[in-house]
Amino acid sequence: MSIAITFVTAKGERVEAHGEPGVPLLEVAQAAGMPLEGTCEGQMACSTCHVIVASDWFDRLPEASEEEEDMLDLAAGVQRTSRLSCQIDLTEEMDGLEVRIPSESHDMSGF
């Protein structure tokens, strides 16, 4: 089953993407061209994959670990529904998930 994800860019553009169960949201975002570096490659050693989950979806996701919360403290533009996309593994229940890319996100890996 393919899981539909909507990314809302910093400019307000909506980008539809799809991923398979078990795949980290970060990988789906990068494949869709979102400016999320994921510098630490999902090892939770940075906050460059920070996303803001739509409020109606936030409580439906598994809770963030204490380590993830600590790393979010270092992210720019953190909000109540902020998460690290590397820590959200897609499940069938996440079909239709919507996340916003913070305006502070810049993928420098292409430079």
Secondary structure, DSSP 4 states (H G I P E B T S, - for coil): -PEEEEEE-TTS-EEEEEE-TT-BHHHHHHHTT-----TTTTSSS--TTEEEE-HHHHTTSPPPPHHHHHHHTTSTT--TTEEEGGG-B--GGGTTEEEE--TT----TT-
